[in-house]
Every structure is written in structure tokens, then in C-alpha cells.
Amino acid sequence: MHLSDRITGSFVATLGVAAAYASSRLPPVPGQDVGPSAFPMVIGVGLILCGLLIVLGVGHSFEEEAEADLAAVEGPPQDTPTTAPLLYRLRALLPPSLLLFYVVAVDRFGFVPTAAIIIFTAAVAFGAKLRLAFPLAVIASIAIHLIFYKLLRVPLPAGLLPTPW
């Protein structure tokens, strides 16, 4: 079943409007410039913009060009089985599994090691090479911790590896 870009873009934009409206209803935190509504508001505005771009068809020509290039390289389509191997299909369960791992492990191990494990696992599972996945996991987990701890002032569990800041 294929939905048109107008329907999916409208749905994404409506979801963004709902997120922005709901976040505007959150009460401010006294004494802080950035309250709990900042992050959901940014996400809502981003969803609205992306939904409108999808409705307007921005980037659709890139898809057609990519499909034409792919067809030129591969040649005519061959009869291939439509079912993927079981292990490949089970990758859909990886994000919720990693989320459950986070809930169970973050208090014991701390945010930085848990986030690094999650990022590394997701990167490798979705095709990244080990020499890219490892630095990505280390740098991204520290950067995310810094953003939450310093910018948003959200304390995260220290666990086994307390951060020096």
C-alpha cells in the first residue's frame, strides 16, 4: 500500500502542530530561560517544516534521478525473492530492545557507557564499520551528556564512569 506524499506530509505536519501546541501548554520553570517546552517546540517546528516540504514535493526529483541512475547501473529488474532473511527482519526490533536496555542499565552503568553501548550497537547493526562506530559511540555519548547536563541542566545518572564536569 502506497500513500501519496500529500497525505504523509500532511500527517507529519499535523503531528508537528500537535507537538508544538502541547509543548506551548507546559508551564515554565522559574529562574530558567529554557524550560521544558523548548525541546518539544523545536521538534514540533521541525516536523511542521518537514511535512510541508514533503507536501510541496521538494526533493522528489532527487528520488526520480536516483532511481533512474540505479536502474541504469543494475539493468532490468530480475525476479528476486521479496522475503528478507529472518535476521534482517529482526533488526526492526533493535530500537525498542535498545530502549529497554537503556531503562534497565542506565542506573547501574551510568548514562555515558549505556549511551555508548546503544550507539555502537545501532551503528554496527545498521551497517557502519567498526572504525566509524566506535568513535561515533564515544563522541556522541559524551556530546549528548554535555548537552543535557550543561545546556538543559538535566542531571543524568553517573554510574560507573562519573563525568568530570
PyMOL commands that set and color helices and strands:
alter all, ss='L'
color gray80, all
select helices_A, chain A and resi 5-24+38-56+60-74+86-109+111-125+130-151
alter helices_A, ss='H'
color red, helices_A
deselect
rebuild
show_as cartoon
